[in-house]
Amino acid sequence: MSDKVPDIKTVLEENKEYKDRIKELEAKLKKYTNNERHKRYYEKNKDKIKERSKKYMEKMKKENPEKIKEWKRKSYFKKKEENNTKIE
């Protein structure tokens, strides 16, 4: 039984190291995701972004209309599921 104790200690130490590493990486990732810079960019370039997405949808209508049907179907079921969970 004493031979298992070092294994548990090493596992706990590794776990602590991994948790610290995860916190460090999350802090670094936070710098790149959903910060004030992104919000300002989208506020300033709202029209450009809408125009690009409109062009993309037109392109998809021509090239792959089945994909749009799939997106709409998925959206429908997701909304339906959300409504069912709100009722319950």
N, C-alpha and C positions, 0 to 999 in steps of 0.2 A: 504494500500500500504506500510506502514511503517513496517508491520509485514513480508514482503518479503525481506527487506533489510538485516536483519541478516542471512537469509537463503542464500542469494547470497554471503555474506561475508564468511560464513562458507564453502560454496562450493569452493570459490576461495582459501581459506586457505588450504583446503584439497587437491585441485588441485596442489598447490605449494608444499605441502608436498610430494605428489605422484611423482611429477617431480624430486624433490630432491632425493627421494628414488631410482627412476629409474636411475638417473645419478650415484649414489653410486653403485648400482648393476652392471651397465655396466662397471664401472671402475674395479670392482672385477672380472667380467667375462673376461675382456680383458687380465687379467693375465694368463688365461688358454687357450685362443684361438689364434691360429696363431701367436705365438711369435717366437722369434729367436731360442729358444730351440727346438721347433717342427721342424723347418727347418733344423737345424743341425742333429737332429735325423734321418730325412728322407734322408738326404744326406749321412750320415754314413751307414745306413742300407737299402739302396736302393735295393740291391740284395735280401736281406731277404724278404722285403716287396713284391717285384715282384714275388718271389717264392711262398709266401703264397697266393697271389692272383691267381697265376696260378693253384695251388692245389685246391683252392676254386672253380675256374671255371671248372676244371675237375670233381670235386665232383658234381657240379650243372648239368653238362652234363649227368652224370649217373643218378642222383636222380630226377632231375626236368628239363627236356629239354624245357618244355613249358615256364618256367620262363625266360629262356634265350631268347626265341623268343619274349616274351613280352618286355624284356629290349631293344632288338634290334629294335623292332617296335616303342617303345616310343622314342628311340634315333633318329630314322629316321624322325619321325614327328616333333621332336623338331628342328632338323637341317633344315628341310624343312621350318618350321615356321620362324626360324632365317634368312634364305635366303630371304624369302618373305619380311620380315621387312627391310632388307638391301636395297632391290631394291626400295621400296617405299620411 
